[in-house]
Every structure is written in structure tokens, then in C-alpha cells.
Amino acid sequence: MDHYIITIARGLGSGGSHIARNLSKELGIPCYDSEILNMAADLSGINERFFYEANERIKKGSLAIKNSDGVYNHERVFRVEDKDYFSNENLFNIQAQVIKNLAFDKNVSCIIIGKAANYILRSLVNVVKINIQAPEEKCIKNVMQRLQFNYEEAKKTIQQTDKYRADYYKYYTGKEWLDPKEYHLSINTGTVTEEYAAQLIIKLLKDKKLIGE
């Protein structure tokens, strides 16, 4: 199989985004993060700022787009004339449609960072789902170096960001963000280097016969 998708969930400061970008270069495939929001704006005609705002906070609604398990039906996208067209839930579903469009394009393999992509694409056999985390102290050190934050700023930002990511995942999927059953491979970059983590992902791709030896 020569068409595959890598989804990467990551804790802030774990190096997950750096690993994704490095994998993108090594494998010669595109990597999508905030680009998903821009593509959702293009698809829907909604100003991209609405997608960025929805991606930064959960504004809970009570829309009739849940299934019997209380999980959002990602297949349903409201029409432009509908009053719920600009709701956060609909914006999420538009993003989900972009992610599916990327996954169903057999001409292009890619990496998708965040956006609950592992859940959205859970039924596909050509998807490798990765979760990258690290101990808090290592994450704090990385954020201090990369964002020029002091210790307390870095710690607070990490705690707020990771809580939001966990809440976001739970709200839209009904699942736990850090549950290892949600992923094919969970990596602790506190015990392995980012370079080795990338090689572990490549080995998994080979083991699943998604790329050649």
C-alpha cells in the first residue's frame, strides 16, 4: 500500500510537532496542522478566524447532531442557511470533512497534527495513529527554550493547553485523549530522542506494510 495517513496527537512541549515536521521531510509527504483550518475556511466560505477561535476554546452547544452514545455525528454539516452553520460543532464537522478529504485522496499520503484526526479516521486501515507525550519538566524546559517563556509561564501554558486538548477530544469524540487504546503507538520523548521517535513511527509504517523496506 503506497497511500497512508499518520495522525499525531501531542502534549505541548513534547516535541510532537517537531517530530511530525521532520517526518514530513524524511518521508516526502505534506504535514497539516493549522493548514486544516485554512482549508476548512476555503471549503465552507466561512472566515478562517471562526475556525481558529473554535479551535482555541470549547463553546458547548446543544445541537441535534449527536448519536445515541452522545457522540457528535461528524458526517452532518449544516447548510449555509441554517442557524447553526457557524456553531462550533458545525465548524468541527467541516474540519472533519477536510481531514476525510485528505485521507481519501489516494494520490497523496500525509501527516495530520491534532484535530482529533485519529478518531475521525478510526475506520480506515491505512491510518497510523500516534500519541506523543513527555514528563512535565521536560515539556516545561522545551517550551521555555522554544517560546522564550519563564518557568511559571511555561508550566501554566502547558497545563492549560493540555487540559483544553483533553477536553476538546472528550467533547467531540466521547473518548479520553490519553487513552492508549486510541492509538497504535504512544511515545514518551522523555525516554527517547525525537529522532528515535520518528524512526519508531517509520518502523510501524513498515510493519503495517504501508511503506516498503
C-alpha positions in Angstrom: 0.0 0.0 0.0 1.5 3.3 -1.0 -1.1 5.7 0.4 -1.2 6.3 4.1 -2.1 8.8 6.8 -0.2 9.5 10.0 -2.1 11.2 12.8 -0.2 12.8 15.6 -1.7 13.8 19.0 0.8 15.5 21.2 1.3 17.2 24.5 2.6 20.8 24.4 6.4 20.7 24.7 6.7 17.0 24.0 8.3 17.6 20.6 5.4 16.1 18.7 5.0 18.9 16.2 8.8 18.8 15.5 8.7 15.1 15.0 5.8 15.5 12.6 7.6 18.1 10.5 10.8 16.1 10.5 8.8 13.0 9.4 7.2 15.1 6.7 10.7 15.9 5.3 12.1 12.4 5.6 9.0 10.7 4.0 8.5 13.5 1.4 4.8 13.9 2.3 2.9 17.1 3.5 2.1 17.8 7.1 -1.1 19.6 8.1 -1.8 21.4 11.4 -3.3 24.9 11.3 -3.5 24.4 7.5 -6.6 22.3 8.2 -8.3 25.4 9.5 -7.4 27.4 6.4 -8.7 24.6 4.2 -11.9 24.4 6.1 -12.4 28.1 5.6 -11.9 27.6 1.8 -14.3 24.7 1.7 -17.1 26.4 3.6 -16.7 30.0 2.7 -16.5 30.9 6.4 -13.9 33.3 7.5 -10.9 31.4 8.9 -10.9 33.4 12.1 -14.1 31.5 13.2 -12.2 28.2 12.8 -9.2 29.5 14.8 -11.5 30.7 17.6 -13.4 27.4 17.7 -10.1 25.5 17.8 -8.9 27.5 20.8 -11.9 27.1 23.1 -14.9 24.9 23.6 -18.2 26.7 23.4 -20.6 23.9 24.2 -23.9 23.8 22.3 -26.9 21.6 22.4 -27.3 20.8 18.7 -29.1 17.7 17.5 -26.1 16.2 15.9 -25.3 13.6 18.5 -25.8 9.9 18.1 -27.4 7.6 20.7 -24.0 7.4 22.5 -23.8 11.1 22.9 -21.0 11.5 20.4 -21.1 14.0 17.6 -22.1 12.8 14.2 -19.1 14.1 12.2 -20.9 13.3 8.9 -23.5 16.1 9.3 -22.6 19.5 8.1 -25.3 22.2 8.3 -26.3 24.2 5.2 -25.3 27.8 5.0 -28.9 29.0 5.5 -29.2 27.0 8.8 -29.0 29.0 12.0 -26.3 26.6 13.4 -24.0 27.0 10.4 -21.5 29.0 12.5 -21.7 26.8 15.6 -18.5 25.3 16.9 -19.9 21.8 16.4 -20.5 22.6 12.7 -17.1 24.2 12.4 -15.6 21.0 13.8 -17.6 18.9 11.3 -16.3 21.0 8.4 -12.8 20.4 9.7 -13.6 16.7 9.9 -14.7 16.8 6.3 -11.4 18.4 5.2 -9.5 15.6 7.1 -11.5 12.9 5.4 -11.0 14.5 2.0 -7.2 14.4 2.6 -7.4 10.8 3.8 -9.5 9.7 0.8 -7.1 11.3 -1.7 -5.3 8.2 -2.9 -2.6 10.3 -4.6 -1.2 12.0 -1.5 -0.1 10.5 1.8 0.1 13.0 4.6 0.6 13.7 8.3 -2.2 15.4 10.3 -1.4 17.0 13.7 -4.2 17.1 16.3 -7.8 17.9 15.4 -8.9 14.5 16.7 -7.9 13.1 13.4 -7.1 9.7 14.8 -10.8 9.4 15.9 -12.2 10.9 12.7 -10.3 8.4 10.6 -10.6 5.5 13.0 -12.3 3.2 10.5 -9.5 3.4 7.9 -6.9 0.6 7.7 -4.2 2.9 6.1 -4.0 5.2 9.1 -1.2 5.1 11.8 -2.3 6.8 15.0 0.4 8.2 17.2 0.4 9.9 20.6 3.5 11.8 21.8 3.9 12.9 25.4 6.7 13.7 27.8 7.1 14.4 31.5 6.1 17.8 32.6 9.6 19.0 33.5 10.9 18.2 30.1 7.9 19.9 28.4 8.5 23.0 30.5 12.1 23.1 29.5 11.3 22.7 25.8 8.6 25.5 26.0 11.0 27.8 27.8 13.6 27.3 25.1 11.3 27.4 22.1 8.9 30.2 23.2 11.2 32.2 25.5 8.9 31.7 28.4 9.9 31.7 32.0 9.3 28.6 34.1 5.9 29.6 35.5 4.7 30.9 32.2 5.7 27.6 30.5 4.1 25.5 33.2 0.8 27.3 33.2 0.7 27.3 29.4 1.3 23.6 29.2 -1.3 22.8 31.8 -3.9 25.0 30.2 -3.2 23.7 26.7 -3.1 20.1 27.5 -6.3 20.4 29.6 -8.0 22.1 26.7 -6.8 19.3 24.3 -8.2 16.6 26.6 -11.5 18.4 27.0 -11.7 19.1 23.2 -11.2 15.4 22.5 -13.6 14.3 25.1 -16.3 16.7 23.9 -16.2 15.8 20.3 -15.4 12.0 20.5 -16.6 10.9 23.9 -13.2 9.3 24.4 -10.2 10.0 26.6 -7.3 11.9 24.8 -4.6 10.0 26.7 -6.1 6.5 26.5 -3.5 4.3 24.8 -6.3 2.3 23.1 -7.0 5.4 20.9 -3.6 5.0 19.3 -1.4 2.4 17.6 1.7 3.8 19.3 2.3 6.1 22.3 5.8 7.6 22.6 7.4 9.2 25.7 10.0 11.6 24.5 11.3 11.9 28.0 12.9 8.5 27.4 13.7 8.6 23.7 15.0 11.3 21.4 12.8 13.0 18.8 14.9 11.4 16.1 14.4 7.9 17.5 10.7 8.6 17.9 10.5 9.4 14.2 12.2 6.1 13.4 9.8 4.2 15.6 6.9 5.6 13.5 8.6 4.7 10.3 9.2 1.2 11.6 5.5 1.0 12.4 4.6 2.1 8.9 6.8 -0.7 7.5 5.4 -3.3 9.9 1.9 -2.4 8.7 3.2 -2.6 5.1 2.1 0.9 4.4 5.6 1.7 3.1 8.4 -0.5 1.7 11.5 -1.6 3.5 
